[in-house]
Amino acid sequence: MPQPVRSPSRRLTRDERVARIITVTRAMLVEMGHDGIVTAEVAKRCGISEATIYKYFDSKRDLLIYCAKACAAAPCATICRCGCCAT
């Protein structure tokens, strides 16, 4: 999975970081399903610590609920094969 391109001196904004976490989580849902999601692996793929995920989401459950809501608001039909994003 390609890493985001950014200059070394620029930190991601809160919105950019949350978007990255959601994008990675959505891709992992397609790849592994709900039971395969482990926050440590999400963090690793995002290039952040697991604690950073919990800075934005109270629990894995909250992350998955936010992800589902984001999917409903902006379907990811180009990458999603889970059936939640009917085109």
mmCIF file as gemmi writes it, N, C-alpha and C atoms, coordinates in Angstrom:
data_model
loop_
_atom_site.group_PDB
_atom_site.id
_atom_site.type_symbol
_atom_site.label_atom_id
_atom_site.label_alt_id
_atom_site.label_comp_id
_atom_site.label_asym_id
_atom_site.label_entity_id
_atom_site.label_seq_id
_atom_site.pdbx_PDB_ins_code
_atom_site.Cartn_x
_atom_site.Cartn_y
_atom_site.Cartn_z
_atom_site.occupancy
_atom_site.B_iso_or_equiv
_atom_site.pdbx_formal_charge
_atom_site.auth_seq_id
_atom_site.auth_asym_id
_atom_site.pdbx_PDB_model_num
ATOM 1 N N . MET Axp A 1 ? 0.844 -1.163 0 1 0 ? 1 A 1
ATOM 2 C CA . MET Axp A 1 ? 0 0 0 1 0 ? 1 A 1
ATOM 3 C C . MET Axp A 1 ? 0.893 1.231 0 1 0 ? 1 A 1
ATOM 4 N N . PRO Axp A 2 ? 0.676 2.162 -0.939 1 0 ? 2 A 1
ATOM 5 C CA . PRO Axp A 2 ? 1.538 3.338 -1.002 1 0 ? 2 A 1
ATOM 6 C C . PRO Axp A 2 ? 1.342 4.236 0.213 1 0 ? 2 A 1
ATOM 7 N N . GLN Axp A 3 ? 2.441 4.805 0.647 1 0 ? 3 A 1
ATOM 8 C CA . GLN Axp A 3 ? 2.403 5.739 1.761 1 0 ? 3 A 1
ATOM 9 C C . GLN Axp A 3 ? 2.075 7.13 1.23 1 0 ? 3 A 1
ATOM 10 N N . PRO Axp A 4 ? 1.413 7.968 2.047 1 0 ? 4 A 1
ATOM 11 C CA . PRO Axp A 4 ? 1.088 9.318 1.594 1 0 ? 4 A 1
ATOM 12 C C . PRO Axp A 4 ? 2.368 10.107 1.347 1 0 ? 4 A 1
ATOM 13 N N . VAL Axp A 5 ? 2.331 10.939 0.313 1 0 ? 5 A 1
ATOM 14 C CA . VAL Axp A 5 ? 3.485 11.761 -0.019 1 0 ? 5 A 1
ATOM 15 C C . VAL Axp A 5 ? 3.322 13.087 0.7 1 0 ? 5 A 1
ATOM 16 N N . ARG Axp A 6 ? 4.325 13.423 1.507 1 0 ? 6 A 1
ATOM 17 C CA . ARG Axp A 6 ? 4.301 14.695 2.208 1 0 ? 6 A 1
ATOM 18 C C . ARG Axp A 6 ? 5.729 15.086 2.535 1 0 ? 6 A 1
ATOM 19 N N . SER Axp A 7 ? 5.948 16.366 2.717 1 0 ? 7 A 1
ATOM 20 C CA . SER Axp A 7 ? 7.294 16.821 3.046 1 0 ? 7 A 1
ATOM 21 C C . SER Axp A 7 ? 7.611 16.457 4.49 1 0 ? 7 A 1
ATOM 22 N N . PRO Axp A 8 ? 8.877 16.254 4.798 1 0 ? 8 A 1
ATOM 23 C CA . PRO Axp A 8 ? 9.237 15.851 6.154 1 0 ? 8 A 1
ATOM 24 C C . PRO Axp A 8 ? 8.865 16.886 7.21 1 0 ? 8 A 1
ATOM 25 N N . SER Axp A 9 ? 8.776 18.16 6.851 1 0 ? 9 A 1
ATOM 26 C CA . SER Axp A 9 ? 8.498 19.2 7.831 1 0 ? 9 A 1
ATOM 27 C C . SER Axp A 9 ? 6.999 19.438 8.043 1 0 ? 9 A 1
ATOM 28 N N . ARG Axp A 10 ? 6.17 18.857 7.227 1 0 ? 10 A 1
ATOM 29 C CA . ARG Axp A 10 ? 4.729 19.092 7.331 1 0 ? 10 A 1
ATOM 30 C C . ARG Axp A 10 ? 4.046 17.928 8.031 1 0 ? 10 A 1
ATOM 31 N N . ARG Axp A 11 ? 3.354 18.249 9.11 1 0 ? 11 A 1
ATOM 32 C CA . ARG Axp A 11 ? 2.572 17.23 9.814 1 0 ? 11 A 1
ATOM 33 C C . ARG Axp A 11 ? 1.169 17.197 9.223 1 0 ? 11 A 1
ATOM 34 N N . LEU Axp A 12 ? 0.553 16.034 9.259 1 0 ? 12 A 1
ATOM 35 C CA . LEU Axp A 12 ? -0.817 15.925 8.79 1 0 ? 12 A 1
ATOM 36 C C . LEU Axp A 12 ? -1.741 16.678 9.741 1 0 ? 12 A 1
ATOM 37 N N . THR Axp A 13 ? -2.767 17.274 9.168 1 0 ? 13 A 1
ATOM 38 C CA . THR Axp A 13 ? -3.785 17.905 10.006 1 0 ? 13 A 1
ATOM 39 C C . THR Axp A 13 ? -4.636 16.809 10.639 1 0 ? 13 A 1
ATOM 40 N N . ARG Axp A 14 ? -5.434 17.186 11.607 1 0 ? 14 A 1
ATOM 41 C CA . ARG Axp A 14 ? -6.332 16.229 12.259 1 0 ? 14 A 1
ATOM 42 C C . ARG Axp A 14 ? -7.213 15.549 11.211 1 0 ? 14 A 1
ATOM 43 N N . ASP Axp A 15 ? -7.822 16.338 10.335 1 0 ? 15 A 1
ATOM 44 C CA . ASP Axp A 15 ? -8.715 15.779 9.319 1 0 ? 15 A 1
ATOM 45 C C . ASP Axp A 15 ? -7.984 14.845 8.356 1 0 ? 15 A 1
ATOM 46 N N . GLU Axp A 16 ? -6.762 15.22 7.971 1 0 ? 16 A 1
ATOM 47 C CA . GLU Axp A 16 ? -5.977 14.362 7.083 1 0 ? 16 A 1
ATOM 48 C C . GLU Axp A 16 ? -5.62 13.041 7.774 1 0 ? 16 A 1
ATOM 49 N N . ARG Axp A 17 ? -5.267 13.114 9.054 1 0 ? 17 A 1
ATOM 50 C CA . ARG Axp A 17 ? -4.896 11.903 9.79 1 0 ? 17 A 1
ATOM 51 C C . ARG Axp A 17 ? -6.103 10.981 9.95 1 0 ? 17 A 1
ATOM 52 N N . VAL Axp A 18 ? -7.257 11.553 10.319 1 0 ? 18 A 1
ATOM 53 C CA . VAL Axp A 18 ? -8.476 10.742 10.456 1 0 ? 18 A 1
ATOM 54 C C . VAL Axp A 18 ? -8.845 10.129 9.112 1 0 ? 18 A 1
ATOM 55 N N . ALA Axp A 19 ? -8.747 10.913 8.041 1 0 ? 19 A 1
ATOM 56 C CA . ALA Axp A 19 ? -9.054 10.381 6.706 1 0 ? 19 A 1
ATOM 57 C C . ALA Axp A 19 ? -8.138 9.219 6.355 1 0 ? 19 A 1
ATOM 58 N N . ARG Axp A 20 ? -6.868 9.324 6.714 1 0 ? 20 A 1
ATOM 59 C CA . ARG Axp A 20 ? -5.914 8.245 6.438 1 0 ? 20 A 1
ATOM 60 C C . ARG Axp A 20 ? -6.276 6.991 7.229 1 0 ? 20 A 1
ATOM 61 N N . ILE Axp A 21 ? -6.612 7.166 8.494 1 0 ? 21 A 1
ATOM 62 C CA . ILE Axp A 21 ? -7.005 6.03 9.336 1 0 ? 21 A 1
ATOM 63 C C . ILE Axp A 21 ? -8.237 5.353 8.748 1 0 ? 21 A 1
ATOM 64 N N . ILE Axp A 22 ? -9.214 6.136 8.323 1 0 ? 22 A 1
ATOM 65 C CA . ILE Axp A 22 ? -10.444 5.585 7.752 1 0 ? 22 A 1
ATOM 66 C C . ILE Axp A 22 ? -10.151 4.876 6.433 1 0 ? 22 A 1
ATOM 67 N N . THR Axp A 23 ? -9.342 5.474 5.591 1 0 ? 23 A 1
ATOM 68 C CA . THR Axp A 23 ? -9.003 4.854 4.304 1 0 ? 23 A 1
ATOM 69 C C . THR Axp A 23 ? -8.334 3.501 4.513 1 0 ? 23 A 1
ATOM 70 N N . VAL Axp A 24 ? -7.392 3.447 5.418 1 0 ? 24 A 1
ATOM 71 C CA . VAL Axp A 24 ? -6.688 2.194 5.706 1 0 ? 24 A 1
ATOM 72 C C . VAL Axp A 24 ? -7.646 1.176 6.31 1 0 ? 24 A 1
ATOM 73 N N . THR Axp A 25 ? -8.485 1.606 7.234 1 0 ? 25 A 1
ATOM 74 C CA . THR Axp A 25 ? -9.437 0.688 7.87 1 0 ? 25 A 1
ATOM 75 C C . THR Axp A 25 ? -10.403 0.13 6.835 1 0 ? 25 A 1
ATOM 76 N N . ARG Axp A 26 ? -10.905 0.968 5.94 1 0 ? 26 A 1
ATOM 77 C CA . ARG Axp A 26 ? -11.823 0.504 4.9 1 0 ? 26 A 1
ATOM 78 C C . ARG Axp A 26 ? -11.15 -0.547 4.018 1 0 ? 26 A 1
ATOM 79 N N . ALA Axp A 27 ? -9.901 -0.283 3.631 1 0 ? 27 A 1
ATOM 80 C CA . ALA Axp A 27 ? -9.177 -1.246 2.795 1 0 ? 27 A 1
ATOM 81 C C . ALA Axp A 27 ? -8.975 -2.564 3.544 1 0 ? 27 A 1
ATOM 82 N N . MET Axp A 28 ? -8.694 -2.473 4.827 1 0 ? 28 A 1
ATOM 83 C CA . MET Axp A 28 ? -8.506 -3.689 5.62 1 0 ? 28 A 1
ATOM 84 C C . MET Axp A 28 ? -9.819 -4.446 5.792 1 0 ? 28 A 1
ATOM 85 N N . LEU Axp A 29 ? -10.93 -3.742 5.887 1 0 ? 29 A 1
ATOM 86 C CA . LEU Axp A 29 ? -12.233 -4.415 5.97 1 0 ? 29 A 1
ATOM 87 C C . LEU Axp A 29 ? -12.479 -5.251 4.724 1 0 ? 29 A 1
ATOM 88 N N . VAL Axp A 30 ? -12.135 -4.688 3.573 1 0 ? 30 A 1
ATOM 89 C CA . VAL Axp A 30 ? -12.296 -5.425 2.318 1 0 ? 30 A 1
ATOM 90 C C . VAL Axp A 30 ? -11.374 -6.637 2.306 1 0 ? 30 A 1
ATOM 91 N N . GLU Axp A 31 ? -10.16 -6.44 2.755 1 0 ? 31 A 1
ATOM 92 C CA . GLU Axp A 31 ? -9.139 -7.483 2.725 1 0 ? 31 A 1
ATOM 93 C C . GLU Axp A 31 ? -9.389 -8.592 3.747 1 0 ? 31 A 1
ATOM 94 N N . MET Axp A 32 ? -9.798 -8.206 4.968 1 0 ? 32 A 1
ATOM 95 C CA . MET Axp A 32 ? -9.834 -9.166 6.071 1 0 ? 32 A 1
ATOM 96 C C . MET Axp A 32 ? -11.188 -9.344 6.737 1 0 ? 32 A 1
ATOM 97 N N . GLY Axp A 33 ? -12.116 -8.452 6.469 1 0 ? 33 A 1
ATOM 98 C CA . GLY Axp A 33 ? -13.393 -8.5 7.167 1 0 ? 33 A 1
ATOM 99 C C . GLY Axp A 33 ? -13.29 -7.897 8.553 1 0 ? 33 A 1
ATOM 100 N N . HIS Axp A 34 ? -14.427 -7.749 9.195 1 0 ? 34 A 1
ATOM 101 C CA . HIS Axp A 34 ? -14.518 -7.115 10.514 1 0 ? 34 A 1
ATOM 102 C C . HIS Axp A 34 ? -13.62 -7.778 11.544 1 0 ? 34 A 1
ATOM 103 N N . ASP Axp A 35 ? -13.637 -9.091 11.59 1 0 ? 35 A 1
ATOM 104 C CA . ASP Axp A 35 ? -12.864 -9.817 12.6 1 0 ? 35 A 1
ATOM 105 C C . ASP Axp A 35 ? -11.358 -9.707 12.393 1 0 ? 35 A 1
ATOM 106 N N . GLY Axp A 36 ? -10.939 -9.342 11.197 1 0 ? 36 A 1
ATOM 107 C CA . GLY Axp A 36 ? -9.515 -9.226 10.911 1 0 ? 36 A 1
ATOM 108 C C . GLY Axp A 36 ? -8.905 -7.888 11.277 1 0 ? 36 A 1
ATOM 109 N N . ILE Axp A 37 ? -9.746 -6.933 11.64 1 0 ? 37 A 1
ATOM 110 C CA . ILE Axp A 37 ? -9.247 -5.594 11.966 1 0 ? 37 A 1
ATOM 111 C C . ILE Axp A 37 ? -8.594 -5.602 13.347 1 0 ? 37 A 1
ATOM 112 N N . VAL Axp A 38 ? -7.336 -5.218 13.381 1 0 ? 38 A 1
ATOM 113 C CA . VAL Axp A 38 ? -6.586 -5.068 14.623 1 0 ? 38 A 1
ATOM 114 C C . VAL Axp A 38 ? -6.015 -3.657 14.6 1 0 ? 38 A 1
ATOM 115 N N . THR Axp A 39 ? -6.294 -2.872 15.625 1 0 ? 39 A 1
ATOM 116 C CA . THR Axp A 39 ? -5.868 -1.471 15.603 1 0 ? 39 A 1
ATOM 117 C C . THR Axp A 39 ? -4.349 -1.318 15.481 1 0 ? 39 A 1
ATOM 118 N N . ALA Axp A 40 ? -3.593 -2.245 16.026 1 0 ? 40 A 1
ATOM 119 C CA . ALA Axp A 40 ? -2.135 -2.172 15.896 1 0 ? 40 A 1
ATOM 120 C C . ALA Axp A 40 ? -1.715 -2.264 14.427 1 0 ? 40 A 1
ATOM 121 N N . GLU Axp A 41 ? -2.413 -3.097 13.657 1 0 ? 41 A 1
ATOM 122 C CA . GLU Axp A 41 ? -2.103 -3.227 12.231 1 0 ? 41 A 1
ATOM 123 C C . GLU Axp A 41 ? -2.568 -2.004 11.456 1 0 ? 41 A 1
ATOM 124 N N . VAL Axp A 42 ? -3.719 -1.442 11.816 1 0 ? 42 A 1
ATOM 125 C CA . VAL Axp A 42 ? -4.179 -0.195 11.183 1 0 ? 42 A 1
ATOM 126 C C . VAL Axp A 42 ? -3.115 0.875 11.401 1 0 ? 42 A 1
ATOM 127 N N . ALA Axp A 43 ? -2.658 1.007 12.634 1 0 ? 43 A 1
ATOM 128 C CA . ALA Axp A 43 ? -1.638 2.003 12.964 1 0 ? 43 A 1
ATOM 129 C C . ALA Axp A 43 ? -0.358 1.778 12.152 1 0 ? 43 A 1
ATOM 130 N N . LYS Axp A 44 ? 0.075 0.544 12.086 1 0 ? 44 A 1
ATOM 131 C CA . LYS Axp A 44 ? 1.293 0.212 11.341 1 0 ? 44 A 1
ATOM 132 C C . LYS Axp A 44 ? 1.164 0.628 9.885 1 0 ? 44 A 1
ATOM 133 N N . ARG Axp A 45 ? 0.033 0.311 9.275 1 0 ? 45 A 1
ATOM 134 C CA . ARG Axp A 45 ? -0.18 0.654 7.863 1 0 ? 45 A 1
ATOM 135 C C . ARG Axp A 45 ? -0.316 2.16 7.647 1 0 ? 45 A 1
ATOM 136 N N . CYS Axp A 46 ? -0.741 2.877 8.686 1 0 ? 46 A 1
ATOM 137 C CA . CYS Axp A 46 ? -0.858 4.339 8.601 1 0 ? 46 A 1
ATOM 138 C C . CYS Axp A 46 ? 0.464 5.033 8.91 1 0 ? 46 A 1
ATOM 139 N N . GLY Axp A 47 ? 1.405 4.289 9.491 1 0 ? 47 A 1
ATOM 140 C CA . GLY Axp A 47 ? 2.673 4.885 9.883 1 0 ? 47 A 1
ATOM 141 C C . GLY Axp A 47 ? 2.564 5.716 11.146 1 0 ? 47 A 1
ATOM 142 N N . ILE Axp A 48 ? 1.651 5.309 12.041 1 0 ? 48 A 1
ATOM 143 C CA . ILE Axp A 48 ? 1.428 6.021 13.299 1 0 ? 48 A 1
ATOM 144 C C . ILE Axp A 48 ? 1.444 5.009 14.443 1 0 ? 48 A 1
ATOM 145 N N . SER Axp A 49 ? 1.381 5.516 15.66 1 0 ? 49 A 1
ATOM 146 C CA . SER Axp A 49 ? 1.288 4.608 16.804 1 0 ? 49 A 1
ATOM 147 C C . SER Axp A 49 ? -0.166 4.229 17.036 1 0 ? 49 A 1
ATOM 148 N N . GLU Axp A 50 ? -0.367 3.107 17.695 1 0 ? 50 A 1
ATOM 149 C CA . GLU Axp A 50 ? -1.728 2.687 18.038 1 0 ? 50 A 1
ATOM 150 C C . GLU Axp A 50 ? -2.39 3.716 18.946 1 0 ? 50 A 1
ATOM 151 N N . ALA Axp A 51 ? -1.612 4.359 19.812 1 0 ? 51 A 1
ATOM 152 C CA . ALA Axp A 51 ? -2.146 5.396 20.704 1 0 ? 51 A 1
ATOM 153 C C . ALA Axp A 51 ? -2.745 6.556 19.91 1 0 ? 51 A 1
ATOM 154 N N . THR Axp A 52 ? -2.187 6.842 18.747 1 0 ? 52 A 1
ATOM 155 C CA . THR Axp A 52 ? -2.724 7.924 17.911 1 0 ? 52 A 1
ATOM 156 C C . THR Axp A 52 ? -4.133 7.592 17.454 1 0 ? 52 A 1
ATOM 157 N N . ILE Axp A 53 ? -4.398 6.343 17.137 1 0 ? 53 A 1
ATOM 158 C CA . ILE Axp A 53 ? -5.762 5.949 16.749 1 0 ? 53 A 1
ATOM 159 C C . ILE Axp A 53 ? -6.724 6.247 17.892 1 0 ? 53 A 1
ATOM 160 N N . TYR Axp A 54 ? -6.304 5.909 19.107 1 0 ? 54 A 1
ATOM 161 C CA . TYR Axp A 54 ? -7.173 6.116 20.266 1 0 ? 54 A 1
ATOM 162 C C . TYR Axp A 54 ? -7.262 7.584 20.68 1 0 ? 54 A 1
ATOM 163 N N . LYS Axp A 55 ? -6.439 8.42 20.101 1 0 ? 55 A 1
ATOM 164 C CA . LYS Axp A 55 ? -6.581 9.868 20.29 1 0 ? 55 A 1
ATOM 165 C C . LYS Axp A 55 ? -7.835 10.367 19.559 1 0 ? 55 A 1
ATOM 166 N N . TYR Axp A 56 ? -8.162 9.723 18.454 1 0 ? 56 A 1
ATOM 167 C CA . TYR Axp A 56 ? -9.291 10.132 17.614 1 0 ? 56 A 1
ATOM 168 C C . TYR Axp A 56 ? -10.531 9.262 17.788 1 0 ? 56 A 1
ATOM 169 N N . PHE Axp A 57 ? -10.351 8.027 18.214 1 0 ? 57 A 1
ATOM 170 C CA . PHE Axp A 57 ? -11.456 7.076 18.38 1 0 ? 57 A 1
ATOM 171 C C . PHE Axp A 57 ? -11.339 6.424 19.751 1 0 ? 57 A 1
ATOM 172 N N . ASP Axp A 58 ? -12.458 6.369 20.476 1 0 ? 58 A 1
ATOM 173 C CA . ASP Axp A 58 ? -12.442 5.819 21.832 1 0 ? 58 A 1
ATOM 174 C C . ASP Axp A 58 ? -12.182 4.315 21.868 1 0 ? 58 A 1
ATOM 175 N N . SER Axp A 59 ? -12.556 3.616 20.796 1 0 ? 59 A 1
ATOM 176 C CA . SER Axp A 59 ? -12.419 2.169 20.77 1 0 ? 59 A 1
ATOM 177 C C . SER Axp A 59 ? -12.387 1.688 19.323 1 0 ? 59 A 1
ATOM 178 N N . LYS Axp A 60 ? -12.053 0.433 19.155 1 0 ? 60 A 1
ATOM 179 C CA . LYS Axp A 60 ? -12.11 -0.183 17.823 1 0 ? 60 A 1
ATOM 180 C C . LYS Axp A 60 ? -13.54 -0.109 17.297 1 0 ? 60 A 1
ATOM 181 N N . ARG Axp A 61 ? -14.491 -0.333 18.177 1 0 ? 61 A 1
ATOM 182 C CA . ARG Axp A 61 ? -15.904 -0.271 17.79 1 0 ? 61 A 1
ATOM 183 C C . ARG Axp A 61 ? -16.252 1.115 17.24 1 0 ? 61 A 1
ATOM 184 N N . ASP Axp A 62 ? -15.805 2.172 17.922 1 0 ? 62 A 1
ATOM 185 C CA . ASP Axp A 62 ? -16.064 3.535 17.449 1 0 ? 62 A 1
ATOM 186 C C . ASP Axp A 62 ? -15.413 3.784 16.089 1 0 ? 62 A 1
ATOM 187 N N . LEU Axp A 63 ? -14.202 3.26 15.906 1 0 ? 63 A 1
ATOM 188 C CA . LEU Axp A 63 ? -13.528 3.387 14.617 1 0 ? 63 A 1
ATOM 189 C C . LEU Axp A 63 ? -14.35 2.726 13.516 1 0 ? 63 A 1
ATOM 190 N N . LEU Axp A 64 ? -14.834 1.529 13.77 1 0 ? 64 A 1
ATOM 191 C CA . LEU Axp A 64 ? -15.614 0.805 12.761 1 0 ? 64 A 1
ATOM 192 C C . LEU Axp A 64 ? -16.958 1.475 12.492 1 0 ? 64 A 1
ATOM 193 N N . ILE Axp A 65 ? -17.585 2.022 13.514 1 0 ? 65 A 1
ATOM 194 C CA . ILE Axp A 65 ? -18.847 2.757 13.312 1 0 ? 65 A 1
ATOM 195 C C . ILE Axp A 65 ? -18.597 4.003 12.473 1 0 ? 65 A 1
ATOM 196 N N . TYR Axp A 66 ? -17.542 4.745 12.789 1 0 ? 66 A 1
ATOM 197 C CA . TYR Axp A 66 ? -17.2 5.932 12.01 1 0 ? 66 A 1
ATOM 198 C C . TYR Axp A 66 ? -16.911 5.548 10.563 1 0 ? 66 A 1
ATOM 199 N N . CYS Axp A 67 ? -16.215 4.451 10.386 1 0 ? 67 A 1
ATOM 200 C CA . CYS Axp A 67 ? -15.884 3.959 9.051 1 0 ? 67 A 1
ATOM 201 C C . CYS Axp A 67 ? -17.16 3.624 8.269 1 0 ? 67 A 1
ATOM 202 N N . ALA Axp A 68 ? -18.103 2.975 8.923 1 0 ? 68 A 1
ATOM 203 C CA . ALA Axp A 68 ? -19.375 2.63 8.27 1 0 ? 68 A 1
ATOM 204 C C . ALA Axp A 68 ? -20.147 3.877 7.884 1 0 ? 68 A 1
ATOM 205 N N . LYS Axp A 69 ? -20.163 4.863 8.768 1 0 ? 69 A 1
ATOM 206 C CA . LYS Axp A 69 ? -20.851 6.121 8.463 1 0 ? 69 A 1
ATOM 207 C C . LYS Axp A 69 ? -20.178 6.849 7.303 1 0 ? 69 A 1
ATOM 208 N N . ALA Axp A 70 ? -18.85 6.836 7.28 1 0 ? 70 A 1
ATOM 209 C CA . ALA Axp A 70 ? -18.116 7.47 6.189 1 0 ? 70 A 1
ATOM 210 C C . ALA Axp A 70 ? -18.409 6.758 4.872 1 0 ? 70 A 1
ATOM 211 N N . CYS Axp A 71 ? -18.525 5.445 4.926 1 0 ? 71 A 1
ATOM 212 C CA . CYS Axp A 71 ? -18.823 4.654 3.734 1 0 ? 71 A 1
ATOM 213 C C . CYS Axp A 71 ? -20.217 4.982 3.217 1 0 ? 71 A 1
ATOM 214 N N . ALA Axp A 72 ? -21.159 5.158 4.123 1 0 ? 72 A 1
ATOM 215 C CA . ALA Axp A 72 ? -22.528 5.498 3.72 1 0 ? 72 A 1
ATOM 216 C C . ALA Axp A 72 ? -22.591 6.903 3.125 1 0 ? 72 A 1
ATOM 217 N N . ALA Axp A 73 ? -21.782 7.808 3.667 1 0 ? 73 A 1
ATOM 218 C CA . ALA Axp A 73 ? -21.788 9.189 3.193 1 0 ? 73 A 1
ATOM 219 C C . ALA Axp A 73 ? -21.034 9.344 1.878 1 0 ? 73 A 1
ATOM 220 N N . ALA Axp A 74 ? -19.969 8.581 1.695 1 0 ? 74 A 1
ATOM 221 C CA . ALA Axp A 74 ? -19.145 8.665 0.488 1 0 ? 74 A 1
ATOM 222 C C . ALA Axp A 74 ? -18.723 7.257 0.095 1 0 ? 74 A 1
ATOM 223 N N . PRO Axp A 75 ? -19.548 6.559 -0.657 1 0 ? 75 A 1
ATOM 224 C CA . PRO Axp A 75 ? -19.262 5.167 -1.016 1 0 ? 75 A 1
ATOM 225 C C . PRO Axp A 75 ? -17.892 4.987 -1.664 1 0 ? 75 A 1
ATOM 226 N N . CYS Axp A 76 ? -17.282 3.897 -1.31 1 0 ? 76 A 1
ATOM 227 C CA . CYS Axp A 76 ? -15.936 3.579 -1.814 1 0 ? 76 A 1
ATOM 228 C C . CYS Axp A 76 ? -16.033 2.477 -2.862 1 0 ? 76 A 1
ATOM 229 N N . ALA Axp A 77 ? -16.96 2.594 -3.767 1 0 ? 77 A 1
ATOM 230 C CA . ALA Axp A 77 ? -17.258 1.527 -4.72 1 0 ? 77 A 1
ATOM 231 C C . ALA Axp A 77 ? -16.049 1.104 -5.546 1 0 ? 77 A 1
ATOM 232 N N . THR Axp A 78 ? -15.09 1.988 -5.712 1 0 ? 78 A 1
ATOM 233 C CA . THR Axp A 78 ? -13.941 1.617 -6.528 1 0 ? 78 A 1
ATOM 234 C C . THR Axp A 78 ? -13.039 0.616 -5.829 1 0 ? 78 A 1
ATOM 235 N N . ILE Axp A 79 ? -13.051 0.601 -4.475 1 0 ? 79 A 1
ATOM 236 C CA . ILE Axp A 79 ? -12.198 -0.352 -3.769 1 0 ? 79 A 1
ATOM 237 C C . ILE Axp A 79 ? -12.994 -1.363 -2.953 1 0 ? 79 A 1
ATOM 238 N N . CYS Axp A 80 ? -14.244 -1.088 -2.713 1 0 ? 80 A 1
ATOM 239 C CA . CYS Axp A 80 ? -15.013 -1.88 -1.761 1 0 ? 80 A 1
ATOM 240 C C . CYS Axp A 80 ? -15.795 -2.99 -2.464 1 0 ? 80 A 1
ATOM 241 N N . ARG Axp A 81 ? -15.629 -4.184 -1.958 1 0 ? 81 A 1
ATOM 242 C CA . ARG Axp A 81 ? -16.381 -5.32 -2.471 1 0 ? 81 A 1
ATOM 243 C C . ARG Axp A 81 ? -17.215 -5.95 -1.37 1 0 ? 81 A 1
ATOM 244 N N . CYS Axp A 82 ? -17.452 -5.183 -0.296 1 0 ? 82 A 1
ATOM 245 C CA . CYS Axp A 82 ? -18.13 -5.765 0.863 1 0 ? 82 A 1
ATOM 246 C C . CYS Axp A 82 ? -19.652 -5.715 0.726 1 0 ? 82 A 1
ATOM 247 N N . GLY Axp A 83 ? -20.141 -5.004 -0.295 1 0 ? 83 A 1
ATOM 248 C CA . GLY Axp A 83 ? -21.586 -4.937 -0.487 1 0 ? 83 A 1
ATOM 249 C C . GLY Axp A 83 ? -22.233 -3.743 0.194 1 0 ? 83 A 1
ATOM 250 N N . CYS Axp A 84 ? -21.474 -3.035 1.041 1 0 ? 84 A 1
ATOM 251 C CA . CYS Axp A 84 ? -22.058 -1.886 1.731 1 0 ? 84 A 1
ATOM 252 C C . CYS Axp A 84 ? -22.11 -0.672 0.832 1 0 ? 84 A 1
ATOM 253 N N . CYS Axp A 85 ? -21.413 -0.708 -0.259 1 0 ? 85 A 1
ATOM 254 C CA . CYS Axp A 85 ? -21.295 0.465 -1.125 1 0 ? 85 A 1
ATOM 255 C C . CYS Axp A 85 ? -21.882 0.178 -2.504 1 0 ? 85 A 1
ATOM 256 N N . ALA Axp A 86 ? -23.133 -0.164 -2.545 1 0 ? 86 A 1
ATOM 257 C CA . ALA Axp A 86 ? -23.768 -0.473 -3.833 1 0 ? 86 A 1
ATOM 258 C C . ALA Axp A 86 ? -23.688 0.726 -4.755 1 0 ? 86 A 1
ATOM 259 N N . THR Axp A 87 ? -23.35 0.456 -5.995 1 0 ? 87 A 1
ATOM 260 C CA . THR Axp A 87 ? -23.218 1.555 -6.962 1 0 ? 87 A 1
ATOM 261 C C . THR Axp A 87 ? -24.515 1.8 -7.677 1 0 ? 87 A 1
